[in-house]
């Protein structure tokens, strides 16, 4: 082993510098990681492949691991800091010091923004708080495509139900998090699409479906330079995700991923470094020094595999800047700091605004006016008080620094004597208040959480499973009845829904339900953002990242597809026989009409937009968008491709979008650039994407169902 080229070394407790051939910040991270690896002992290498083996000691203090959900020991001799990992995908989850971090909008909420600039702001904001708390790995973002409307973790995932949406939106998030010298962790790889029986189910997924539907968001993360990926609890085609050489091989070989793979907590079932796992979390049951040393001696594990895993960890730390920070930056004592600032709260409000979706606005009911033509009165009902629904459960939860009650936010726009509030527990009292008010604003919602799928898509299910949460306290089992009863007595009924994914809205077509506003667990500023939209301080620009169905199981999933059936050879299998017909792709293939539901990509504005002048020039698709109304607003034109019939693809696939802000009567030529990958399908004989030849249908619209311009091209 080469001699250690070291000029200065100080104890890791106080060190700010350990110099060597890896110290030049101008050298590429690949070169620096290789140089540092060459100077590590075997014992130092093996110590980086797992969490603390025997308990809390993970750096120079004896209780540092108490602060974080995951840790890798420091290498004091070389000044390698401890790796300090923390949940989660929408902010720093600190149950030890509750209320010291920002509860940001959820991943699904941010997906509803369809806004790459907002995603970057979200990533930067979260990364700053992780850095301030002394964590150098954020266990997020979540990327899984919403195959199942009832998946308990859909609220965590920023892909919605579309792989291209996830592929596009994840890039600025990764860049934002890692710009703060915090390694992002993309999860959960792969096909962690249900929580029911997640620790045993085998997701039976063919190769083409994996590459076309479920890998793209992770490929986007890799393109953005993500430092780490978390493998999931489930099996894929009978093999545990964290020891699956096929799927982990796809990640490391097909996408060009340079970072490291860590297990979900307790998802390791063997010493699987040869299969592609680099780090076992949170402890060392299988990837410990003894097991790997024995494997090396027996020839079952290669030294090159060990070196590759350690190199990947070091590479991520160098690439993001962790190695160039003073070691004091990762002091576990910083976990107690309050990282919430005025700037973070302001950003959380802006992002929640951008993610709010206006589903219905009959007769221009919104925006509300507090005074015209005379002072108006408002009955505010349901989950608008301390019971406001703002975040989900599990590792994706964050204890907010504070929450503004929606009713209080509304009172910021309306004289207090014109607002009455009832939490909906007493249905008769709520109806009485609604009957006597000019407007009735009903706040509804439901929750979901890690570890279980939702009982149904009804608003009346879900809150009772979160009895320890202050959210949803009240008459949660009669929300649909509340909306119906209020609408029966007030022709200006406005519904504001805070939900973790798809929900049923059987009352959406009621003539007296004049407006519907939807948020996807928008964080601690959700109530403020809702009021801002209701009263026109903000023109809504969010779009649905997934389909709102008309009824339960509208995509006709069989028990073999979900939750899965027993099999003699496997504990449980869930068969992905729908293949590419997920979400709106199924709705378009079957031409299902929308009655009480709403299509993917849908979202209204307080102004109107016109589209004209479609032009296709090579791989460039351009058209003009005009704000034909009297209020500034943002439109999200969407490009859907229809492949030649020979390709065997769904009839419509999202392949481009852009959020465009326009002043009244302003127009803008929008150009969406396609790539050869957008025109390709996965060829299982070549194990590669192959460009499809023939005529493609090009459709430009305001949703998957609202197509404004159409054309065709061979893109030759």
C-alpha positions, -999 to +999 in steps of 0.1 A: +000+000+000+014+035-009+027+056+020+003+081+034+012+115+019+001+136+048+013+171+059-010+178+088-033+156+108-053+167+138-078+148+159-112+145+141-129+163+170-111+195+161-096+190+127-102+213+098-076+200+075-059+167+065-038+171+034-028+146+008-029+140-030-067+142-028-066+178-013-066+198-045-102+212-050-095+218-087-090+181-094-121+162-105-139+142-077-131+109-095-093+116-092-096+127-056-116+097-045-091+073-061-062+091-044-078+089-010-088+053-015-052+043-022-042+056+012-069+037+032-063+006+052-085-024+047-101-019+081-109+017+072-125+007+040-147-020+055-158+004+083-175+025+056-198-002+043-223-002+071-238+017+100-225+014+136-221-023+144-223-022+182-242+009+190-239+047+193-202+054+188-198+067+152-172+095+156-152+111+184-182+114+207-200+085+223-235+096+215-234+112+181-255+086+164-284+094+186-290+125+165-294+109+131-313+080+117-283+067+099-245+070+104-212+058+089-182+060+111-156+087+105-121+078+094-102+100+119-067+093+105-076+107+071-101+134+082-131+117+066-161+130+084-189+107+097-217+103+073-248+117+090-281+107+073-315+119+081-351+117+069-366+128+048-380+136+014-397+168+023-376+183+051-355+174+081-375+151+104-364+159+139-385+141+165-358+148+191-362+186+188-397+190+173-406+223+157-370+232+148-374+226+110-397+236+082-424+213+071-420+219+033-446+209+007-446+171+000-430+156-030-464+151-047-474+186-038-443+199-056-450+177-086-483+196-089-462+228-095-449+214-129-422+240-123-385+233-126-375+266-109-398+259-080-382+224-077-348+239-075-359+264-048-374+234-028-342+215-030-320+244-019-344+252+010-343+216+023-306+213+017-299+244+038-317+230+068-300+196+066-266+214+065-276+236+094-286+205+114-252+189+108-265+162+083-246+155+051-271+131+035-307+139+029-328+107+026-348+120-003-362+129-027-387+101-033-392+092-070-415+061-073-442+064-100-477+062-086-488+029-101-515+024-074-538+053-064-540+039-029-503+036-022-496+050+012-464+068+002-476+085-030-475+118-012-437+114-008-430+109-045-424+137-070-431+117-101-469+115-098-480+089-122-457+097-151-420+088-156-413+118-178-427+142-152-405+126-125-374+125-149-378+162-155-387+175-120-361+155-101-331+171-118-334+206-102-342+190-068-310+170-068-290+201-080-306+222-052-300+198-024-264+190-034-256+227-039-258+230-001-230+203+004-256+177+013-257+144-006-291+136-020-305+101-018-330+090-045-355+064-033-368+038-034-351+017-060-371+000-074-408-008-078-416+001-042-451+009-055-472-005-026-469-005+012-491-035+017-468-064+026-439-044+015-414-065+034-423-097+015-440-089-017-423-097-050-431-071-077-433-091-110-421-066-136-409-073-171-378-056-184-394-032-209-419-020-182-391-013-158-370+007-182-399+027-197-421+033-167-401+030-134-365+037-141-367+071-158-371+093-127-339+076-113-322+081-146-330+118-143-315+118-108-283+102-121-281+128-149-282+155-122-253+138-104-272+123-074-248+110-048-267+080-035-297+058-041-317+037-016-328+002-026-362-008-014-378-034+009-396-054-017-385-081-041-383-077-079-391-109-098-384-130-067-351-114-056-348-088-028-342-053-042-310-048-021-294-079-035-309-079-070-280-080-095-303-073-124-319-041-111-288-029-093-269-037-124-293-017-145-287+012-122-250+011-121-244+000-157-272+014-179-276+048-163-240+056-155-246+061-118-214+070-100-226+072-065-234+045-039-264+023-031-276+021+005-302-002+018-335+009+032-335+005+070-334-033+076-338-042+039-305-061+038-308-099+037-273-110+029-238-099+024-246-086-010-218-064-020-212-085-051-248-080-062-245-042-061-252-031-025-226-006-011-238+003+023-260-015+048-282+007+070-287+012+098-264-014+114-240-041+103-258-074+104-246-086+069-221-061+055-198-061+086-160-065+086-161-102+096-186-112+069-168-094+041-133-106+053-146-142+053-161-137+018-128-123+005-109-153+020-133-177+004-132-160-030-169-152-029-161-114-026-135-096-047-113-068-034-122-048-065-159-049-053-149-036-019-128-008-034-155+001-058-181+005-030-157+027-009-147+047-040-184+054-047-190+068-012-159+089-014-167+101-049-202+114-037-186+132-007-160+149-030-185+157-058-209+174-034-183+192-013-186+173+020-149+165+021-139+202+017-159+214+046-145+219+081-152+188+101-171+209+125-198+214+099-209+178+106-209+181+144-238+161+157-245+188+183-258+211+155-288+188+153-304+207+181-303+240+162-335+257+149-330+258+112-363+275+104-359+310+092-381+338+079-367+330+044-376+293+047-411+300+058-415+325+030-403+300+005-426+273+019-455+296+013-444+305-023-440+268-031-473+258-016-489+286-037-473+273-069-485+238-061-521+246-055-545+233-082-578+249-092-600+220-104-633+238-108-644+274-109-680+277-119-694+311-129-661+327-118-668+321-081-631+325-074-612+346-066-634+356-036-640+392-028-645+403+008-663+435+000-679+436-035-705+447-039-712+447-001-693+431+028-695+393+024-699+367+051-680+334+051-688+301+068-655+282+072-660+245+079-642+213+084-604+209+087-596+246+089-585+249+125-560+230+146-571+199+127-557+212+094-542+185+072-507+195+060-483+164+060-483+126+059-469+100+083-437+080+085-403+090+074-418+116+051-433+135+081-419+167+096-429+183+128-436+218+117-421+248+135-457+261+135-489+259+114-511+287+104-547+276+107-566+280+074-594+299+092-569+324+106-553+328+071-588+335+057-594+361+085-563+379+072-583+387+041-617+392+056-630+413+086-631+389+115-668+395+122-676+382+088-661+348+094-676+319+114-659+286+119-672+251+126-650+220+125-678+199+110-683+177+140-718+189+144-733+185+109-765+203+117-746+233+131-723+234+101-753+234+077-769+262+097-738+284+095-735+277+057-771+286+051-767+320+066-734+329+048-727+343+014-700+317+009-693+283+025-657+272+024-654+235+033-619+222+041-616+184+036-587+161+036-573+127+045-539+112+054-517+084+044-484+070+058-455+047+053-461+011+062-496+007+048-518+015+018-550+035+021-582+017+030-599+034+000-599+065-020-627+080+000-622+112+020-640+094+048-611+069+052-576+075+064-576+099+093-587+073+118-554+055+112-535+085+125-550+089+160-519+103+175-519+131+150-536+164+157-545+165+120-580+154+109-594+156+144-632+160+140-659+144+120-636+128+095-659+099+086-686+123+073-667+146+050-686+137+018-719+141+037-707+175+050-700+188+015-733+175+001-753+190+030-736+223+028-740+225-010-777+218-006-781+251+013-754+273-002-750+279-040-715+293-034-699+263-018-661+261-022-642+230-013-605+230-004-590+195-003-556+185+013-549+150+002-520+125-001-529+113-036-559+105-057-593+108-040-630+104-050-651+135-052-687+123-058-700+158-052-677+175-077-705+178-103-730+193-079-741+226-093-737+243-059-701+231-055-690+261-075-652+258-069-627+231-059-591+238-048-567+209-043-535+207-024-513+176-019-502+179+017-486+213+011-467+217+044-470+241+073-479+271+050-507+252+033-535+272+049-519+305+040-513+294+004-550+283+002-562+316+014-539+334-010-554+315-039-590+318-027-588+356-025-568+362-056-535+373-041-521+344-062-534+331-095-533+293-093-510+276-117-507+240-103-516+210-125-526+175-115-496+151-113-520+122-113-555+113-123-585+119-101-607+089-107-645+087-109-646+055-088-626+030-068-603+008-088-612+024-121-582+009-138-596-026-130-566-039-110-571-076-101-560-091-068-530-106-086-519-071-096-525-056-062-520-064-033-508-097-047-515-134-043-497-162-026-476-184-048-459-218-039-425-204-049-429-169-034-446-155-003-466-130-023-464-117-059-479-086-075-480-090-112-475-059-133-497-072-162-509-037-170-474-030-181-473+005-196-510+013-190-505+032-157-526+062-147-537+085-175-523+061-201-550+036-191-577+063-192-567+074-227-563+038-240-598+029-227-613+064-233-628+066-199-650+098-196-645+120-166-677+125-146-667+133-110-630+129-116-603+150-134-576+142-159-539+141-155-524+176-161-556+194-154-556+228-137-575+260-141-564+297-138-582+330-132-573+340-167-578+321-200-551+309-225-553+303-262-529+282-283-521+286-320-495+281-347-481+246-341-448+240-360-426+210-360-391+214-372-369+184-368-371+176-331-383+210-321-420+216-315-431+252-312-464+270-308-478+303-295-496+307-261-516+338-255-530+351-222-565+362-235-577+373-201-573+403-178-551+389-151-515+378-152-511+340-149-490+310-157-500+283-181-484+248-184-487+236-220-481+199-223-467+179-252-481+143-257-468+119-283-487+091-299-463+064-312-467+045-345-490+016-339-461-009-345-444+003-313-471-011-290-471+020-268-500+037-250-519+063-271-506+093-253-473+099-234-461+131-219-428+141-235-426+178-228-440+207-208-431+242-197-446+267-172-450+300-189-459+333-170-478+358-192-492+392-186-528+400-198-528+399-237-492+389-238-481+360-260-451+338-261-437+312-285-430+281-266-405+256-280-403+221-266-372+201-277-377+164-281-348+139-280-341+106-297-348+090-263-383+105-264-389+087-297-376+054-284-389+022-268-369-004-249-358-032-271-355-064-250-335-082-277-309-055-277-313-044-241-313-008-252-336+020-262-342+020-300-357+049-320-391+040-335-396+048-372-428+061-386-453+089-381-459+102-345-490+121-334-480+154-318-506+168-294-503+200-274-528+206-246-537+220-212-541+184-199-540+148-212-577+152-222-577+189-232-558+189-265-556+223-282-533+216-312-525+185-331-501+175-358-479+146-370-443+140-379-418+113-386-391+135-371-368+123-398 
